[in-house]
Amino acid sequence: MLYLEFQPLISGGLKMKLLDWLIALVLILMGVGCLTMSASWMMEQGSLLHYLNNFFSVCMWIGIPLIITAIVYLIIKSKKGERK
């Protein structure tokens, strides 16, 4: 039997490298692309422009909340750093 050993994180011991982030980003974009393609072709058959328009819209609906969340997180983190 295969047992996985649990090791607690010690002060940020598990960090993602640049390659890990790129692989995750590519997989997310491929998934969003596949979902957008199926949705686009259900509405209008075979239009590449329609697909790209929908893909851009979906990316904006995903990206804008992530950017806003990141900005709020950085503001809160910087304010906590000023208090210390």
Secondary structure, DSSP 8 states (H G I E B T S, - for coil): ----------SS-----HHHHHHHHHHHHHHHHHHHHHHHHHHSTT-HHHHHHHHHHHHHHHHHHHHHHHHHHHHHHHHHHHH-
